[in-house]
Amino acid sequence: MTDHLDLPAPQVRERIARGVSGWPVVGLSVPALLAAFVVFIVGVRQDDSTVVLSLVGLSVLLGLAVLVAWAGLTPVAPGEARVVQLLGRYTGTVRTNGLRWVNPLTARRRVSTRIRNHETDVLKVNDADGNPIEIAAVVVWHVEDTARAVFEVDDFIEFVAIQTETAVRHIANSYSYDSHDAARMSLRDNADEITARLSEEIGVRVAAAGVKIIESRLTRLAYSPEIAHAMLRRQQANAIVAARTRIVEGAVGMVEMALLRLAENQVVDLDEERKAAMVSNLLVVLCGDRDAQPVVNAGTLYS
């Protein structure tokens, strides 16, 4: 059922970025900053201008080194990752929680890897029979490949929303709202199978963005208001016809069984006219929607 999608090959795939714990950097930078402050104070108190310039320059260099080191500190919270770029080139993704240190010259973009929900608006589409219906779905997803989520599409959140709506419309167009044919799936009677196919199709559509679909469910499924009353009457008529068909099939079987048992046990010898009368009476009793009223026949069938 999934349309063939000719998606381009991914340009990048996620890989782990080089980095170390940021706490040793903090531990070394604090004494270095204090040393820079002390050197600066000592330098400005010197009488020799050459010594003053040397010490002040050294303190400035220490301070700049500390600032550069601090620029590489990157906090990473649980449920998020940092995509690292160096001069426009993807260098990796930091997924380890805590304070990390990476190259200070890199740009780091925060990407949430938490599980998210997306619920579509109520869409008005035509089912496979051409009947207008209202349908909506909720999709549970998360980012699996941060590099593809950032670099393969402009906005992966909007991309998921649009592709989800497209898949819901396609699924709604592919199946009937309701079907009395057991071999034909319908949106109402085969919800589990339909949602499984919906998840599969959305997963194919959003794979380019590095997104994984966990689950999808239909949250609304109904005929459009302009035909809802007519469809309700049709459903009621179909249900009545189906019930009557089942009743007639059962009644015919019971009549056949009764005639067969009477003949086998030789309870009574029935000619064709009596068999026809018996069949008629049994069908009336078994197929009628009201209790049968007994009639006492004082004569015979031939008078």
ChimeraX attribute file (.defattr): number of C-alpha atoms within 10 A of each C-alpha:
attribute: neighborCount
match mode: 1-to-1
recipient: residues
	/A:1	10
	/A:2	14
	/A:3	10
	/A:4	9
	/A:5	8
	/A:6	7
	/A:7	10
	/A:8	8
	/A:9	8
	/A:10	14
	/A:11	10
	/A:12	15
	/A:13	15
	/A:14	18
	/A:15	16
	/A:16	13
	/A:17	18
	/A:18	14
	/A:19	17
	/A:20	15
	/A:21	17
	/A:22	19
	/A:23	14
	/A:24	11
	/A:25	17
	/A:26	17
	/A:27	10
	/A:28	12
	/A:29	20
	/A:30	12
	/A:31	12
	/A:32	17
	/A:33	19
	/A:34	14
	/A:35	16
	/A:36	24
	/A:37	17
	/A:38	14
	/A:39	20
	/A:40	20
	/A:41	15
	/A:42	15
	/A:43	22
	/A:44	15
	/A:45	11
	/A:46	13
	/A:47	9
	/A:48	10
	/A:49	12
	/A:50	11
	/A:51	15
	/A:52	19
	/A:53	15
	/A:54	14
	/A:55	21
	/A:56	21
	/A:57	16
	/A:58	17
	/A:59	24
	/A:60	17
	/A:61	13
	/A:62	20
	/A:63	19
	/A:64	14
	/A:65	16
	/A:66	20
	/A:67	14
	/A:68	15
	/A:69	19
	/A:70	17
	/A:71	15
	/A:72	20
	/A:73	21
	/A:74	21
	/A:75	16
	/A:76	17
	/A:77	15
	/A:78	12
	/A:79	13
	/A:80	18
	/A:81	22
	/A:82	23
	/A:83	25
	/A:84	24
	/A:85	18
	/A:86	14
	/A:87	10
	/A:88	9
	/A:89	10
	/A:90	19
	/A:91	18
	/A:92	21
	/A:93	24
	/A:94	26
	/A:95	21
	/A:96	20
	/A:97	15
	/A:98	14
	/A:99	15
	/A:100	21
	/A:101	23
	/A:102	22
	/A:103	19
	/A:104	16
	/A:105	12
	/A:106	18
	/A:107	17
	/A:108	20
	/A:109	13
	/A:110	16
	/A:111	18
	/A:112	16
	/A:113	18
	/A:114	14
	/A:115	13
	/A:116	14
	/A:117	14
	/A:118	15
	/A:119	17
	/A:120	18
	/A:121	13
	/A:122	15
	/A:123	17
	/A:124	16
	/A:125	19
	/A:126	22
	/A:127	23
	/A:128	17
	/A:129	13
	/A:130	12
	/A:131	15
	/A:132	21
	/A:133	24
	/A:134	18
	/A:135	23
	/A:136	20
	/A:137	21
	/A:138	17
	/A:139	21
	/A:140	16
	/A:141	20
	/A:142	16
	/A:143	23
	/A:144	17
	/A:145	20
	/A:146	29
	/A:147	25
	/A:148	21
	/A:149	26
	/A:150	18
	/A:151	17
	/A:152	19
	/A:153	15
	/A:154	11
	/A:155	12
	/A:156	21
	/A:157	15
	/A:158	11
	/A:159	17
	/A:160	22
	/A:161	15
	/A:162	14
	/A:163	17
	/A:164	26
	/A:165	19
	/A:166	14
	/A:167	22
	/A:168	23
	/A:169	18
	/A:170	20
	/A:171	21
	/A:172	26
	/A:173	19
	/A:174	17
	/A:175	20
	/A:176	21
	/A:177	24
	/A:178	18
	/A:179	16
	/A:180	13
	/A:181	8
	/A:182	8
	/A:183	7
	/A:184	12
	/A:185	19
	/A:186	22
	/A:187	23
	/A:188	15
	/A:189	16
	/A:190	13
	/A:191	14
	/A:192	14
	/A:193	12
	/A:194	21
	/A:195	19
	/A:196	13
	/A:197	17
	/A:198	25
	/A:199	22
	/A:200	18
	/A:201	23
	/A:202	24
	/A:203	22
	/A:204	19
	/A:205	24
	/A:206	21
	/A:207	19
	/A:208	20
	/A:209	25
	/A:210	23
	/A:211	25
	/A:212	19
	/A:213	22
	/A:214	15
	/A:215	17
	/A:216	24
	/A:217	18
	/A:218	19
	/A:219	12
	/A:220	14
	/A:221	17
	/A:222	15
	/A:223	21
	/A:224	17
	/A:225	12
	/A:226	10
	/A:227	12
	/A:228	14
	/A:229	12
	/A:230	12
	/A:231	16
	/A:232	12
	/A:233	11
	/A:234	12
	/A:235	15
	/A:236	12
	/A:237	12
	/A:238	13
	/A:239	13
	/A:240	12
	/A:241	12
	/A:242	13
	/A:243	12
	/A:244	15
	/A:245	13
	/A:246	12
	/A:247	16
	/A:248	16
	/A:249	12
	/A:250	15
	/A:251	19
	/A:252	16
	/A:253	11
	/A:254	15
	/A:255	18
	/A:256	12
	/A:257	12
	/A:258	15
	/A:259	14
	/A:260	12
	/A:261	12
	/A:262	13
	/A:263	13
	/A:264	10
	/A:265	8
	/A:266	10
	/A:267	9
	/A:268	9
	/A:269	9
	/A:270	14
	/A:271	8
	/A:272	8
	/A:273	11
	/A:274	13
	/A:275	13
	/A:276	12
	/A:277	12
	/A:278	16
	/A:279	18
	/A:280	12
	/A:281	13
	/A:282	17
	/A:283	18
	/A:284	14
	/A:285	16
	/A:286	18
	/A:287	17
	/A:288	13
	/A:289	9
	/A:290	9
	/A:291	8
	/A:292	11
	/A:293	7
	/A:294	7
	/A:295	6
	/A:296	6
	/A:297	7
	/A:298	6
	/A:299	7
	/A:300	6
	/A:301	9
	/A:302	6
	/A:303	4
